[in-house]
């Protein structure tokens, strides 16, 4: 399960999406990557990884403890990660969900705390895990009609994903540290199960 993209740090925001699942992926929502968004603001690189697509009230329990999420950054063009940022979830004795991040550029050790809380590593470096409204827009009816007729039929007021949620991790990284000073670098995401 790999979502990949090339990010030109000085250009417009970039994103990658994955919404059509293979049978084994579809039955494992906690490890199912949805979208990867990345953009820069001044000297900060913001990365959002969404995963675990679900409908409110469907009984899905977010933030599975057996799933390891990774955001990987290649800043020298060799297609190998120069930075691996990982996130893993856990529960305390009261059943409250927490998250642990490690491998953030410029951050020694781990950053951990409860979900739905911005975890501050100092100097503008932050991380968070949260439940979010799915930001991906899709007019499935319009898409199918367009494919069947050859005439564009997308309706911007019709969102087939409205009312669905995703789990998300959000990273705010120092742009120079993450990019290694390069104007072009790659970001991709992985998920795995123990």
TORBALUM-928137 format. One record per atom (N, C-alpha, C): residue number from 0; residue in one letter; atom name; x, y, z. Coordinates in Angstrom, 3 decimals, padded with zeros to 6 digits, always signed. Atoms other than C-alpha are relative to their C-alpha. Layout:
BEGIN
   seq   type   atom         c1         c2         c3
   NUM      a     CA          X          Y          Z
...
end
This chain:
BEGIN
   seq   type   atom         c1         c2         c3
     0      x      N   +000.849   -001.166   +000.000
     0      x     CA   +000.000   +000.000   +000.000
     0      x      C   +000.894   +001.227   +000.000
     1      x      N   -000.946   -001.086   +000.152
     1      x     CA   +001.961   +002.903   -001.277
     1      x      C   -000.660   +001.149   -000.739
     2      x      N   +000.455   -001.213   +000.668
     2      x     CA   +000.930   +006.418   -002.103
     2      x      C   +001.243   +000.834   -000.226
     3      x      N   -001.251   -000.664   +000.316
     3      x     CA   +003.631   +008.371   -003.875
     3      x      C   -000.231   +001.293   -000.762
     4      x      N   +000.047   -001.224   +000.795
     4      x     CA   +004.282   +011.808   -005.293
     4      x      C   +001.350   +000.668   -000.006
     5      x      N   -001.179   -000.845   +000.080
     5      x     CA   +006.994   +014.175   -006.359
     5      x      C   -000.429   +001.394   +000.400
     6      x      N   +000.333   -001.334   -000.483
     6      x     CA   +006.964   +017.483   -004.559
     6      x      C   +001.066   +000.971   -000.452
     7      x      N   -000.899   -001.098   +000.349
     7      x     CA   +008.535   +020.552   -006.107
     7      x      C   -000.226   +001.071   +001.055
     8      x      N   +000.179   -000.823   -001.196
     8      x     CA   +009.097   +022.627   -003.002
     8      x      C   -000.343   +001.449   -000.316
     9      x      N   +000.273   -001.399   +000.315
     9      x     CA   +008.803   +025.938   -004.802
     9      x      C   -001.235   +000.174   -000.866
    10      x      N   +001.171   -000.069   +000.858
    10      x     CA   +005.701   +025.099   -006.819
    10      x      C   -001.276   -000.165   +000.811
    11      x      N   +001.318   +000.128   -000.629
    11      x     CA   +001.987   +024.652   -006.077
    11      x      C   -000.078   -001.264   +000.848
    12      x      N   +000.186   +001.188   -000.820
    12      x     CA   +000.732   +022.126   -003.505
    12      x      C   -000.184   -001.245   -000.864
    13      x      N   +000.134   +001.258   +000.714
    13      x     CA   +000.769   +018.479   -004.522
    13      x      C   -000.800   -000.963   +000.854
    14      x      N   +000.731   +001.018   -000.735
    14      x     CA   -001.382   +015.537   -003.596
    14      x      C   -000.029   -001.286   -000.798
    15      x      N   +000.175   +001.292   +000.642
    15      x     CA   -001.846   +011.859   -004.364
    15      x      C   -001.185   -000.671   +000.673
    16      x      N   +001.204   +000.614   -000.554
    16      x     CA   -004.971   +009.780   -003.886
    16      x      C   -000.068   -001.464   -000.373
    17      x      N   +000.182   +001.421   +000.202
    17      x     CA   -005.891   +006.125   -003.618
    17      x      C   -001.361   -000.361   +000.585
    18      x      N   +001.337   +000.303   -000.508
    18      x     CA   -009.600   +005.286   -003.386
    18      x      C   -000.612   -001.257   -000.601
    19      x      N   +000.506   +001.246   +000.563
    19      x     CA   -010.067   +002.097   -005.466
    19      x      C   +000.878   -001.121   +000.541
    20      x      N   -000.802   +000.947   -000.774
    20      x     CA   -008.959   -000.813   -003.319
    20      x      C   -000.008   -001.423   -000.548
    21      x      N   -000.088   +001.429   +000.241
    21      x     CA   -007.759   -004.315   -003.921
    21      x      C   -000.758   -000.706   +001.117
    22      x      N   +000.833   +000.676   -001.008
    22      x     CA   -009.836   -006.914   -002.030
    22      x      C   +000.639   -000.111   +001.385
    23      x      N   -000.628   +000.150   -001.322
    23      x     CA   -007.285   -007.510   +000.770
    23      x      C   +000.148   +001.344   +000.703
    24      x      N   -000.133   -001.327   -000.579
    24      x     CA   -006.765   -003.778   +001.299
    24      x      C   -001.348   +000.501   +000.512
    25      x      N   +001.330   -000.494   -000.350
    25      x     CA   -010.504   -003.043   +001.401
    25      x      C   -000.488   -000.547   +001.341
    26      x      N   +000.452   +000.584   -001.269
    26      x     CA   -010.978   -005.346   +004.414
    26      x      C   +000.909   +000.375   +001.167
    27      x      N   -000.907   -000.431   -001.058
    27      x     CA   -008.190   -003.660   +006.411
    27      x      C   +000.051   +001.530   +000.045
    28      x      N   +000.056   -001.456   +000.077
    28      x     CA   -009.302   -000.019   +006.772
    28      x      C   +001.051   +000.716   +000.842
    29      x      N   -000.964   -000.684   -000.861
    29      x     CA   -006.865   +000.814   +009.579
    29      x      C   +001.354   +000.177   -000.679
    30      x      N   -001.287   -000.076   +000.700
    30      x     CA   -003.899   +000.193   +007.256
    30      x      C   -000.162   +000.498   -001.433
    31      x      N   +000.301   -000.416   +001.363
    31      x     CA   -005.571   +001.496   +004.095
    31      x      C   +000.278   +001.486   -000.177
    32      x      N   -000.340   -001.395   +000.254
    32      x     CA   -003.903   +004.702   +002.914
    32      x      C   -000.991   +000.596   -000.991
    33      x      N   +000.945   -000.678   +000.887
    33      x     CA   -006.257   +007.214   +001.290
    33      x      C   +000.686   +001.082   -000.809
    34      x      N   -000.565   -001.142   +000.705
    34      x     CA   -004.579   +010.513   +000.421
    34      x      C   +001.255   +000.492   +000.700
    35      x      N   -001.206   -000.622   -000.507
    35      x     CA   -001.242   +012.229   +000.833
    35      x      C   +000.039   +001.414   -000.561
    36      x      N   -000.039   -001.407   +000.392
    36      x     CA   -001.147   +016.036   +000.763
    36      x      C   +001.294   +000.599   +000.549
    37      x      N   -001.202   -000.685   -000.478
    37      x     CA   +001.957   +018.212   +001.029
    37      x      C   +000.080   +001.379   -000.634
    38      x      N   -000.220   -001.351   +000.502
    38      x     CA   +002.667   +021.911   +000.687
    38      x      C   +000.946   +000.723   +000.943
    39      x      N   -000.899   -000.796   -000.832
    39      x     CA   +005.005   +024.563   +001.980
    39      x      C   -000.671   +001.315   +000.351
    40      x      N   +000.389   -001.345   -000.416
    40      x     CA   +004.266   +027.715   +003.912
    40      x      C   +001.254   +000.623   +000.580
    41      x      N   -001.252   -000.632   -000.423
    41      x     CA   +007.273   +030.013   +004.279
    41      x      C   +001.097   -001.051   +000.120
    42      x      N   -001.084   +000.952   -000.215
    42      x     CA   +009.898   +027.728   +005.834
    42      x      C   -000.482   -001.323   +000.586
    43      x      N   +000.588   +001.205   -000.570
    43      x     CA   +007.549   +024.892   +006.825
    43      x      C   -000.529   -000.909   -001.098
    44      x      N   +000.602   +001.004   +000.861
    44      x     CA   +006.653   +021.681   +005.012
    44      x      C   -001.134   -000.633   +000.795
    45      x      N   +001.161   +000.617   -000.641
    45      x     CA   +003.151   +020.468   +005.906
    45      x      C   -000.349   -001.260   -000.786
    46      x      N   +000.351   +001.274   +000.622
    46      x     CA   +002.302   +016.813   +005.209
    46      x      C   -001.210   -000.549   +000.748
    47      x      N   +001.176   +000.652   -000.593
    47      x     CA   -001.106   +015.222   +005.792
    47      x      C   -000.185   -001.338   -000.693
    48      x      N   +000.274   +001.344   +000.494
    48      x     CA   -001.628   +011.485   +005.392
    48      x      C   -001.341   -000.434   +000.563
    49      x      N   +001.286   +000.514   -000.466
    49      x     CA   -005.199   +010.201   +005.534
    49      x      C   -000.059   -001.496   -000.263
    50      x      N   +000.092   +001.463   +000.069
    50      x     CA   -006.062   +006.556   +006.066
    50      x      C   -001.234   -000.435   +000.783
    51      x      N   +001.086   +000.531   -000.817
    51      x     CA   -008.723   +004.317   +007.583
    51      x      C   -001.355   +000.596   -000.319
    52      x      N   +001.268   -000.575   +000.429
    52      x     CA   -011.684   +005.591   +005.562
    52      x      C   -001.165   -000.730   +000.669
    53      x      N   +001.187   +000.614   -000.603
    53      x     CA   -015.005   +005.016   +007.342
    53      x      C   -001.143   +000.998   +000.097
    54      x      N   +001.206   -000.803   -000.131
    54      x     CA   -018.535   +006.269   +007.770
    54      x      C   -000.324   +000.104   +001.487
    55      x      N   +000.333   -000.125   -001.429
    55      x     CA   -019.517   +007.706   +011.189
    55      x      C   -001.075   -001.000   +000.402
    56      x      N   +000.974   +000.955   -000.522
    56      x     CA   -021.341   +005.111   +013.249
    56      x      C   +000.086   -001.380   -000.609
    57      x      N   -000.071   +001.316   +000.643
    57      x     CA   -020.156   +002.147   +011.157
    57      x      C   +000.687   -001.051   +000.868
    58      x      N   -000.608   +000.957   -000.916
    58      x     CA   -018.470   +000.511   +014.160
    58      x      C   +001.502   -000.124   -000.160
    59      x      N   -001.447   +000.053   +000.194
    59      x     CA   -014.933   +001.019   +012.834
    59      x      C   +000.698   +000.717   +001.148
    60      x      N   -000.770   -000.595   -001.085
    60      x     CA   -012.465   +001.699   +015.635
    60      x      C   +001.276   +000.573   -000.610
    61      x      N   -001.155   -000.614   +000.644
    61      x     CA   -009.872   +004.214   +014.430
    61      x      C   +001.308   -000.245   +000.751
    62      x      N   -001.333   -000.005   -000.595
    62      x     CA   -006.136   +004.238   +015.091
    62      x      C   +000.376   -001.362   +000.583
    63      x      N   -000.307   +001.368   -000.388
    63      x     CA   -005.276   +000.553   +015.197
    63      x      C   +001.432   -000.121   +000.502
    64      x      N   -001.312   +000.138   -000.647
    64      x     CA   -002.363   -000.361   +017.485
    64      x      C   +000.971   -000.881   -000.778
    65      x      N   -000.860   +000.924   +000.736
    65      x     CA   -001.042   -003.013   +015.092
    65      x      C   +000.508   +000.590   -001.314
    66      x      N   -000.382   -000.617   +001.268
    66      x     CA   -000.523   -000.554   +012.202
    66      x      C   +001.128   +001.005   +000.223
    67      x      N   -001.101   -000.955   +000.010
    67      x     CA   +002.711   +001.335   +011.561
    67      x      C   -000.117   +000.821   -001.274
    68      x      N   +000.083   -000.901   +001.145
    68      x     CA   +002.427   +004.377   +009.288
    68      x      C   +001.341   +000.663   -000.205
    69      x      N   -001.262   -000.657   +000.305
    69      x     CA   +005.412   +005.899   +007.527
    69      x      C   -000.171   +001.072   -001.060
    70      x      N   -000.114   -001.048   +001.009
    70      x     CA   +006.016   +009.148   +005.664
    70      x      C   +001.491   +000.090   -000.310
    71      x      N   -001.401   +000.111   +000.411
    71      x     CA   +009.251   +008.981   +003.679
    71      x      C   +000.349   +001.155   -000.944
    72      x      N   -000.441   -001.142   +000.800
    72      x     CA   +011.217   +011.845   +002.133
    72      x      C   +001.354   -000.314   -000.612
    73      x      N   -001.257   +000.142   +000.735
    73      x     CA   +013.893   +011.453   -000.548
    73      x      C   +000.362   +001.379   -000.514
    74      x      N   -000.359   -001.353   +000.421
    74      x     CA   +015.699   +014.754   -000.985
    74      x      C   +001.249   +000.066   -000.878
    75      x      N   -001.171   -000.044   +000.883
    75      x     CA   +018.636   +013.698   -003.179
    75      x      C   -000.212   -000.761   -001.309
    76      x      N   +000.326   +000.593   +001.293
    76      x     CA   +016.853   +011.939   -006.061
    76      x      C   +000.427   -001.430   -000.222
    77      x      N   -000.421   +001.388   +000.199
    77      x     CA   +018.109   +008.397   -005.425
    77      x      C   -001.119   -001.009   +000.247
    78      x      N   +001.180   +000.837   -000.246
    78      x     CA   +014.587   +007.041   -004.702
    78      x      C   +000.108   -000.831   +001.282
    79      x      N   -000.120   +000.603   -001.320
    79      x     CA   +015.658   +006.040   -001.198
    79      x      C   -000.287   +001.083   +001.031
    80      x      N   +000.348   -001.048   -000.965
    80      x     CA   +014.346   +007.828   +001.880
    80      x      C   +001.217   +000.547   +000.738
    81      x      N   -000.986   -000.665   -000.842
    81      x     CA   +016.599   +010.363   +003.557
    81      x      C   -000.576   +000.260   +001.378
    82      x      N   +000.704   -000.134   -001.279
    82      x     CA   +013.987   +010.784   +006.308
    82      x      C   -001.170   -000.971   -000.002
    83      x      N   +001.145   +000.879   -000.222
    83      x     CA   +011.526   +008.195   +007.623
    83      x      C   -000.690   +000.466   +001.272
    84      x      N   +000.785   -000.414   -001.161
    84      x     CA   +008.843   +009.610   +009.912
    84      x      C   -001.061   -001.069   +000.214
    85      x      N   +000.947   +001.069   -000.298
    85      x     CA   +006.805   +006.896   +011.622
    85      x      C   -000.986   +000.431   +001.071
    86      x      N   +001.036   -000.219   -001.012
    86      x     CA   +003.580   +006.953   +013.635
    86      x      C   -000.604   -001.345   +000.366
    87      x      N   +000.641   +001.215   -000.519
    87      x     CA   +002.138   +004.218   +015.817
    87      x      C   -000.945   +000.418   +001.113
    88      x      N   +001.028   -000.330   -000.983
    88      x     CA   -000.925   +004.235   +018.061
    88      x      C   -000.007   -001.019   +001.127
    89      x      N   +000.134   +000.880   -001.151
    89      x     CA   -001.608   +002.741   +021.466
    89      x      C   -001.108   +000.492   +000.907
    90      x      N   +001.048   -000.340   -000.969
    90      x     CA   -004.096   +002.766   +024.331
    90      x      C   +000.560   -000.162   +001.408
    91      x      N   -000.405   +000.124   -001.398
    91      x     CA   -003.557   +003.392   +027.999
    91      x      C   -001.009   -000.875   +000.750
    92      x      N   +000.873   +000.845   -000.804
    92      x     CA   -005.254   +001.523   +030.855
    92      x      C   -001.453   +000.437   -000.001
    93      x      N   +001.371   -000.518   +000.041
    93      x     CA   -008.329   +003.754   +030.556
    93      x      C   -000.600   -000.118   -001.404
    94      x      N   +000.497   +000.161   +001.356
    94      x     CA   -008.663   +002.914   +026.847
    94      x      C   +000.161   +001.230   -000.876
    95      x      N   -000.205   -001.215   +000.781
    95      x     CA   -007.621   +006.408   +025.696
    95      x      C   +001.096   -000.241   -001.038
    96      x      N   -000.922   +000.229   +001.101
    96      x     CA   -005.803   +006.470   +022.359
    96      x      C   +001.070   +001.081   -000.014
    97      x      N   -001.122   -000.913   +000.136
    97      x     CA   -002.382   +008.018   +022.045
    97      x      C   +000.791   -000.337   -001.252
    98      x      N   -000.816   +000.198   +001.187
    98      x     CA   +000.149   +008.373   +019.242
    98      x      C   +001.454   +000.297   +000.336
    99      x      N   -001.434   -000.218   -000.148
    99      x     CA   +003.913   +008.201   +019.039
    99      x      C   +000.586   +000.220   -001.397
   100      x      N   -000.691   -000.315   +001.250
   100      x     CA   +005.938   +009.827   +016.233
   100      x      C   +001.499   -000.096   +000.252
   101      x      N   -001.458   -000.045   -000.081
   101      x     CA   +009.645   +009.295   +015.589
   101      x      C   +000.571   +000.121   -001.407
   102      x      N   -000.685   -000.195   +001.271
   102      x     CA   +012.133   +010.120   +012.859
   102      x      C   -000.265   +001.353   -000.641
   103      x      N   +000.255   -001.329   +000.566
   103      x     CA   +010.963   +013.723   +012.361
   103      x      C   +001.322   +000.742   -000.152
   104      x      N   -001.247   -000.739   +000.195
   104      x     CA   +013.797   +015.764   +010.830
   104      x      C   +000.167   +001.094   +001.053
   105      x      N   -000.303   -001.018   -001.004
   105      x     CA   +015.449   +017.897   +013.530
   105      x      C   -000.541   -000.288   +001.386
   106      x      N   +000.586   +000.335   -001.303
   106      x     CA   +013.643   +016.133   +016.402
   106      x      C   +000.711   -001.234   +000.545
   107      x      N   -000.659   +001.133   -000.659
   107      x     CA   +015.605   +013.915   +018.777
   107      x      C   -001.041   -000.857   +000.706
   108      x      N   +000.891   +000.912   -000.718
   108      x     CA   +013.758   +010.842   +020.059
   108      x      C   -001.426   +000.028   -000.534
   109      x      N   +001.398   +000.121   +000.387
   109      x     CA   +009.994   +010.460   +020.042
   109      x      C   -000.812   +001.201   +000.457
   110      x      N   +000.985   -001.009   -000.347
   110      x     CA   +007.085   +012.836   +020.192
   110      x      C   -001.280   -000.774   +000.226
   111      x      N   +001.177   +000.820   -000.278
   111      x     CA   +004.047   +011.326   +021.896
   111      x      C   -000.985   +000.733   +000.877
   112      x      N   +001.071   -000.593   -000.780
   112      x     CA   +000.730   +012.215   +023.439
   112      x      C   -001.344   -000.479   -000.510
   113      x      N   +001.338   +000.427   +000.410
   113      x     CA   -003.029   +011.892   +023.020
   113      x      C   -000.332   +000.428   -001.425
   114      x      N   +000.471   -000.425   +001.312
   114      x     CA   -004.721   +011.988   +019.635
   114      x      C   -000.838   +001.265   +000.171
   115      x      N   +000.777   -001.244   +000.003
   115      x     CA   -006.617   +015.157   +018.686
   115      x      C   +000.720   +001.134   +000.734
   116      x      N   -000.804   -001.004   -000.691
   116      x     CA   -003.772   +017.166   +020.288
   116      x      C   +001.238   +000.299   -000.832
   117      x      N   -001.223   -000.376   +000.713
   117      x     CA   -001.034   +019.115   +018.506
   117      x      C   +001.184   -000.212   +000.935
   118      x      N   -001.185   +000.316   -000.786
   118      x     CA   +002.257   +017.739   +019.829
   118      x      C   +001.143   +000.882   -000.502
   119      x      N   -000.971   -001.016   +000.382
   119      x     CA   +004.907   +020.466   +019.794
   119      x      C   +001.412   -000.471   +000.321
   120      x      N   -001.401   +000.384   -000.177
   120      x     CA   +008.568   +019.532   +019.250
   120      x      C   +000.916   +001.213   +000.013
   121      x      N   -000.781   -001.223   -000.029
   121      x     CA   +009.685   +023.164   +019.244
   121      x      C   +000.434   +000.459   -001.375
   122      x      N   -000.493   -000.623   +001.222
   122      x     CA   +010.898   +025.532   +016.536
   122      x      C   -000.890   -000.285   -001.211
   123      x      N   +000.951   +000.187   +001.091
   123      x     CA   +007.731   +025.057   +014.459
   123      x      C   -000.227   -001.429   -000.427
   124      x      N   +000.178   +001.416   +000.337
   124      x     CA   +007.951   +021.262   +014.345
   124      x      C   -001.128   -000.551   +000.862
   125      x      N   +001.145   +000.539   -000.737
   125      x     CA   +004.631   +019.681   +015.283
   125      x      C   -000.546   -001.233   -000.712
   126      x      N   +000.652   +001.176   +000.563
   126      x     CA   +002.675   +016.484   +014.756
   126      x      C   -001.328   -000.208   +000.717
   127      x      N   +001.321   +000.233   -000.575
   127      x     CA   -000.910   +015.415   +015.341
   127      x      C   -000.640   -001.181   -000.708
   128      x      N   +000.846   +001.049   +000.569
   128      x     CA   -003.197   +012.444   +014.787
   128      x      C   -001.439   +000.361   +000.350
   129      x      N   +001.369   -000.438   -000.231
   129      x     CA   -006.897   +013.079   +014.402
   129      x      C   -000.977   -000.722   -000.921
   130      x      N   +001.092   +000.422   +000.854
   130      x     CA   -010.224   +011.967   +013.015
   130      x      C   -000.453   +001.242   -000.756
   131      x      N   +000.335   -001.174   +000.807
   131      x     CA   -011.202   +014.278   +010.125
   131      x      C   -001.054   -000.350   -001.046
   132      x      N   +000.896   +000.134   +001.139
   132      x     CA   -013.901   +014.806   +007.557
   132      x      C   +000.868   -000.240   -001.231
   133      x      N   -000.819   +000.317   +001.167
   133      x     CA   -012.559   +013.270   +004.329
   133      x      C   +000.090   +001.223   -000.904
   134      x      N   -000.128   -001.202   +000.825
   134      x     CA   -011.130   +016.244   +002.399
   134      x      C   -000.084   -000.273   -001.501
   135      x      N   +000.037   +000.335   +001.423
   135      x     CA   -011.201   +014.374   -000.916
   135      x      C   -001.420   +000.166   -000.527
   136      x      N   +001.299   -000.206   +000.629
   136      x     CA   -014.074   +015.459   -003.189
   136      x      C   -000.149   -000.981   -001.145
   137      x      N   +000.247   +000.917   +001.111
   137      x     CA   -015.642   +012.932   -005.536
   137      x      C   -001.485   -000.010   -000.322
   138      x      N   +001.364   +000.136   +000.507
   138      x     CA   -018.825   +013.180   -007.570
   138      x      C   -000.030   -001.307   -000.785
   139      x      N   -000.035   +001.317   +000.634
   139      x     CA   -019.117   +009.458   -008.304
   139      x      C   -001.039   -000.108   -001.112
   140      x      N   +001.039   +000.034   +001.033
   140      x     CA   -022.390   +009.845   -010.222
   140      x      C   +000.473   +000.742   -001.248
   141      x      N   -000.507   -000.774   +001.124
   141      x     CA   -020.859   +012.556   -012.398
   141      x      C   +001.149   -000.688   -000.703
   142      x      N   -001.124   +000.721   +000.588
   142      x     CA   -017.711   +010.493   -012.916
   142      x      C   -000.501   -001.143   -000.883
   143      x      N   +000.547   +001.130   +000.768
   143      x     CA   -019.696   +007.430   -014.041
   143      x      C   -000.719   +000.507   -001.248
   144      x      N   +000.694   -000.568   +001.158
   144      x     CA   -021.914   +009.561   -016.284
   144      x      C   +000.997   +000.506   -001.052
   145      x      N   -001.022   -000.489   +000.923
   145      x     CA   -018.819   +011.207   -017.810
   145      x      C   +000.646   -001.161   -000.742
   146      x      N   -000.635   +001.161   +000.633
   146      x     CA   -017.206   +007.821   -018.465
   146      x      C   -000.944   -000.677   -000.993
   147      x      N   +000.964   +000.679   +000.870
   147      x     CA   -020.400   +006.394   -019.997
   147      x      C   -000.370   +000.817   -001.234
   148      x      N   +000.479   -000.839   +001.101
   148      x     CA   -021.286   +009.372   -022.211
   148      x      C   +001.104   +000.742   -000.735
   149      x      N   -001.066   -000.786   +000.596
   149      x     CA   -017.963   +011.069   -022.906
   149      x      C   -000.210   +001.493   +000.151
   150      x      N   +000.300   -001.409   -000.248
   150      x     CA   -019.539   +014.364   -021.832
   150      x      C   +000.221   +000.286   +001.476
   151      x      N   -000.298   -000.343   -001.385
   151      x     CA   -018.269   +016.051   -018.677
   151      x      C   -001.297   +000.239   +000.780
   152      x      N   +001.240   -000.076   -000.772
   152      x     CA   -020.997   +015.621   -016.035
   152      x      C   +000.260   +000.195   +001.491
   153      x      N   -000.343   -000.209   -001.409
   153      x     CA   -019.215   +016.519   -012.769
   153      x      C   -000.791   +001.185   +000.538
   154      x      N   +000.795   -001.039   -000.660
   154      x     CA   -021.418   +018.543   -010.408
   154      x      C   +000.715   +000.375   +001.298
   155      x      N   -000.783   -000.419   -001.164
   155      x     CA   -019.442   +020.566   -007.840
   155      x      C   -000.821   +000.058   +001.285
   156      x      N   +000.835   -000.008   -001.207
   156      x     CA   -022.407   +020.484   -005.426
   156      x      C   -000.325   -001.410   +000.472
   157      x      N   +000.317   +001.392   -000.320
   157      x     CA   -022.565   +016.672   -005.336
   157      x      C   +001.281   -000.712   +000.416
   158      x      N   -001.201   +000.653   -000.527
   158      x     CA   -019.910   +015.054   -003.110
   158      x      C   -000.370   -001.375   +000.534
   159      x      N   +000.307   +001.375   -000.412
   159      x     CA   -020.171   +011.273   -002.856
   159      x      C   +000.667   -000.388   +001.307
   160      x      N   -000.712   +000.324   -001.243
   160      x     CA   -017.765   +011.301   +000.125
   160      x      C   -000.477   +000.843   +001.183
   161      x      N   +000.525   -000.815   -001.105
   161      x     CA   -019.754   +013.815   +002.198
   161      x      C   -000.490   -000.924   +001.114
   162      x      N   +000.424   +000.816   -001.144
   162      x     CA   -020.346   +012.420   +005.681
   162      x      C   +000.905   -001.167   +000.294
   163      x      N   -000.955   +001.060   -000.307
   163      x     CA   -017.352   +010.090   +005.585
   163      x      C   +001.203   +000.611   +000.710
   164      x      N   -001.156   -000.448   -000.770
   164      x     CA   -014.354   +010.348   +007.857
   164      x      C   +001.227   -000.803   -000.374
   165      x      N   -001.279   +000.691   +000.129
   165      x     CA   -010.710   +009.408   +007.674
   165      x      C   +000.803   +000.277   +001.267
   166      x      N   -001.003   -000.278   -001.007
   166      x     CA   -008.001   +009.078   +010.247
   166      x      C   +001.095   +000.776   -000.710
   167      x      N   -001.035   -000.807   +000.644
   167      x     CA   -005.162   +011.497   +009.615
   167      x      C   +001.163   +000.228   +000.950
   168      x      N   -001.150   -000.532   -000.730
   168      x     CA   -001.661   +012.344   +010.713
   168      x      C   +000.435   +001.258   -000.738
   169      x      N   -000.418   -001.286   +000.535
   169      x     CA   -000.437   +015.887   +010.212
   169      x      C   +001.397   +000.284   +000.539
   170      x      N   -001.374   -000.327   -000.376
   170      x     CA   +003.245   +016.836   +010.235
   170      x      C   +000.314   +001.415   -000.444
   171      x      N   -000.569   -001.288   +000.367
   171      x     CA   +004.736   +020.315   +010.280
   171      x      C   +001.494   -000.113   +000.240
   172      x      N   -001.438   +000.227   -000.049
   172      x     CA   +008.434   +020.049   +009.477
   172      x      C   +000.734   +001.242   -000.486
   173      x      N   -000.838   -001.067   +000.524
   173      x     CA   +011.228   +022.535   +008.926
   173      x      C   +000.340   -000.354   -001.442
   174      x      N   -000.181   +000.273   +001.424
   174      x     CA   +011.424   +022.794   +005.127
   174      x      C   +001.454   -000.295   -000.347
   175      x      N   -001.415   +000.206   +000.326
   175      x     CA   +015.221   +023.066   +004.965
   175      x      C   +000.493   -001.347   +000.525
   176      x      N   -000.414   +001.291   -000.554
   176      x     CA   +015.708   +020.045   +007.250
   176      x      C   -000.584   -001.156   -000.804
   177      x      N   +000.662   +001.085   +000.727
   177      x     CA   +013.181   +017.897   +005.375
   177      x      C   +000.524   -000.129   -001.425
   178      x      N   -000.391   +000.020   +001.417
   178      x     CA   +014.325   +018.882   +001.878
   178      x      C   +001.501   -000.126   -000.206
   179      x      N   -001.452   +000.008   +000.149
   179      x     CA   +018.046   +018.936   +002.583
   179      x      C   +000.476   +001.148   -000.874
   180      x      N   -000.349   -001.147   +000.820
   180      x     CA   +018.048   +022.280   +000.786
   180      x      C   -000.331   -000.165   -001.473
   181      x      N   +000.340   +000.258   +001.398
   181      x     CA   +016.811   +020.716   -002.457
   181      x      C   -001.327   +000.658   -000.366
   182      x      N   +001.254   -000.562   +000.478
   182      x     CA   +014.124   +022.424   -004.538
   182      x      C   -000.991   -001.083   -000.390
   183      x      N   +000.865   +001.118   +000.393
   183      x     CA   +012.751   +019.037   -005.638
   183      x      C   +000.297   -001.197   +000.886
   184      x      N   -000.160   +001.199   -000.799
   184      x     CA   +012.142   +016.074   -003.412
   184      x      C   -001.268   -000.821   -000.073
   185      x      N   +001.128   +000.922   +000.076
   185      x     CA   +009.853   +013.079   -003.189
   185      x      C   -000.513   -000.319   +001.393
   186      x      N   +000.626   +000.426   -001.251
   186      x     CA   +007.396   +012.172   -000.448
   186      x      C   -000.938   -001.155   -000.344
   187      x      N   +000.947   +001.092   +000.148
   187      x     CA   +005.566   +008.860   -000.168
   187      x      C   -000.347   -000.543   +001.370
   188      x      N   +000.481   +000.533   -001.271
   188      x     CA   +003.694   +006.988   +002.516
   188      x      C   -000.156   -001.504   -000.102
   189      x      N   +000.192   +001.445   -000.079
   189      x     CA   +003.512   +003.375   +003.636
   189      x      C   -000.783   -000.334   +001.247
   190      x      N   +000.614   +000.543   -001.204
   190      x     CA   +001.517   +001.332   +006.077
   190      x      C   +000.380   -001.466   +000.086
   191      x      N   -000.326   +001.400   -000.205
   191      x     CA   +002.306   -002.013   +007.576
   191      x      C   -000.629   -000.496   +001.286
   192      x      N   +000.573   +000.632   -001.189
   192      x     CA   +001.001   -004.445   +010.173
   192      x      C   +001.033   -000.863   +000.680
   193      x      N   -000.924   +000.888   -000.695
   193      x     CA   +002.913   -006.197   +012.883
   193      x      C   -000.643   -001.338   +000.195
end
